[in-house]
Amino acid sequence: MKPETFTLEMNDGASIIARHYSKPGALRLFITHGNGFAVDGYRIFWEPLLADFDVVLYDMRNHGLNPSAGGDGHHYRQFSQDITTIYEGVTQRIGKAESIGIFHSMSSRSAMKNAVELGSPFDKLVLFDPPSVPPRGHALYEAMQSFEIKLINWATSRRDRFASPDELEAEYSAARASSKWLPQARADMAKAVLQPDPEGGFRLSCQRELEAVIYLQALSLDLWPSAEQLKVPALLVGADPDGDGAPPTGPANRALAQEGGYTYHGMKGTGHLLQIEQPERCRDVLYDFIAGR
């Protein structure tokens, strides 16, 4: 199945490429990704959904297929505005339908900010492991602070040029952080996050300094909303909250769910990239939420 592809203009002039896999009359899913990644890297999660849903895929600005928009708009305030602009642009293009926004990590936080401050355009939200940083003084604040600082340091020093996607795939295969990713996802993600470099070879689509600044912004976002504040039904799906070596996002999202009254599923045995570690289980949770189970 080939999608319809079109370009949407954001309110600051940035361009976002959207792809629509049409299934007339079906529930519509808008699907995007986390910081430094790209939606095609999540293919093993979303591709089976095409059989049952009308699906819109897009990369966040400065990621994936999108042209570079520079650093001026690379922040959570703009990301949250982009969500509404993208929804409205897609709806104008292909018509209105009942829609669920499916987000991961950075885009989950953007969707939460969008819902609280602008009013979500979606009928429901599914939030996969947002890097939920609790308020200062919370028992889990320091763990999340340390997590984000480690990611800042990693991002600013990461390799950003490659002779081919195979080199990045090999790095994913060797790294502990991506050891739980399914092998196909490592190959998909390596292709998805790279663009041809005019000087030869390939470069990261999302500049590493821009990736780092989002990790830094997570610490000052002041976003720990209750489910009621989102004003739309939302499912919070977190990484394993108890597993050895699991990221602190797992316990943080369990705490957010308990304190904020969310419909919540903590997925045992998973890390932060749970959609490409356990895609079938993630889809099962999505189907259950849609069915009200």
Salt bridges, closest charged atoms under 4 A:
GLU4 OE2 - ARG93 NE 3.08
ASP12 OD2 - ARG61 NH1 2.87
ASP40 OD1 - ARG19 NH2 2.87
GLU47 OE1 - ARG43 NH1 2.93
ASP54 OD1 - HIS20 NE2 2.90
ASP54 OD2 - ARG28 NE 2.74
ASP59 OD1 - HIS33 NE2 3.72
ASP82 OD2 - ARG61 NE 2.71
GLU117 OE2 - LYS113 NZ 2.88
ASP129 OD2 - HIS272 ND1 2.55
ASP160 OD2 - ARG161 NH1 3.34
ASP160 OD2 - ARG208 NE 3.58
GLU167 OE1 - ARG159 NH2 2.40
GLU171 OE2 - ARG159 NH1 3.24
ASP188 OD2 - ARG43 NE 3.25
ASP197 OD2 - ARG161 NE 2.78
GLU209 OE2 - ARG208 NE 3.49
GLU211 OE1 - ARG158 NH1 2.83
ASP242 OD1 - ARG254 NH1 3.01
ASP242 OD2 - LYS268 NZ 3.88
GLU259 OE2 - HIS138 NE2 2.83
ASP288 OD1 - ARG293 NH2 2.67
